[in-house]
């Protein structure tokens, strides 16, 4: 099993609270993403830590996913018109 801290730069770790303050997500939601493996993060003691790069990566993946869904909806709409 890969070590998640290996891929995260220790000197750039930020708390989940800090991550929440720079996104529109709540700390609870970001913790859920971390626990579920959807956000690259590491648990140090009781606290989850992540990086700005990991957050940016997650946001980009979400944007791409939503753009793909939107295109599917537009295509279906065109067929109905």
C-alpha positions in Angstrom: 0.0 0.0 0.0 1.5 3.4 -1.0 2.3 5.8 1.8 0.2 8.9 1.3 2.6 11.2 3.0 5.3 10.2 0.5 3.5 12.2 -2.2 2.8 15.2 -0.1 5.5 17.7 0.6 5.7 17.9 4.4 6.8 21.6 4.3 3.6 22.5 2.4 1.1 20.7 4.5 -1.9 22.8 5.7 -4.7 22.0 8.1 -8.2 21.0 7.0 -9.4 24.3 8.6 -7.0 26.3 6.4 -8.1 24.3 3.4 -11.8 25.1 4.2 -11.0 28.8 4.5 -9.6 28.9 0.9 -12.5 26.8 -0.6 -16.2 26.9 -0.5 -16.2 23.6 1.4 -16.7 23.0 5.1 -14.0 21.4 7.2 -16.3 18.4 7.7 -16.7 17.9 4.0 -13.0 18.1 3.4 -12.3 15.6 6.1 -14.9 13.3 4.5 -13.0 13.6 1.2 -9.7 12.9 2.9 -11.1 9.8 4.7 -12.6 8.6 1.5 -9.4 9.0 -0.5 -10.9 11.5 -2.8 -8.5 14.3 -1.6 -4.9 13.5 -1.1 -4.3 14.0 2.6 -2.6 12.4 5.6 -3.7 12.0 9.1 -1.1 13.1 11.7 -2.3 12.2 15.1 -6.0 13.3 15.3 -5.6 15.9 12.5 -5.9 15.6 8.7 -3.5 17.6 6.7 -3.4 18.3 3.0 -1.7 20.7 0.6 -2.8 23.5 -1.7 -1.8 21.4 -4.7 -4.0 18.5 -3.5 -6.9 20.8 -3.1 -6.3 22.3 -6.6 -6.1 18.9 -8.1 -9.4 17.9 -6.5 -11.1 21.1 -7.7 -9.8 20.6 -11.2 -11.1 17.0 -11.3 -14.5 18.2 -10.1 -14.6 20.9 -12.7 -13.8 18.4 -15.5 -16.4 16.0 -14.2 -19.1 18.7 -14.1 -18.1 19.9 -17.6 -18.5 16.4 -18.9 -21.9 16.0 -17.3 -23.0 19.4 -18.7 -22.0 18.4 -22.2 -24.0 15.2 -21.9 -27.1 17.2 -20.8 -26.6 19.7 -23.7 -26.4 16.9 -26.2 -29.6 15.3 -24.9 -31.3 18.7 -25.0 -30.3 19.2 -28.7 -31.9 15.8 -29.5 -35.1 16.8 -27.9 -35.4 20.2 -29.7 
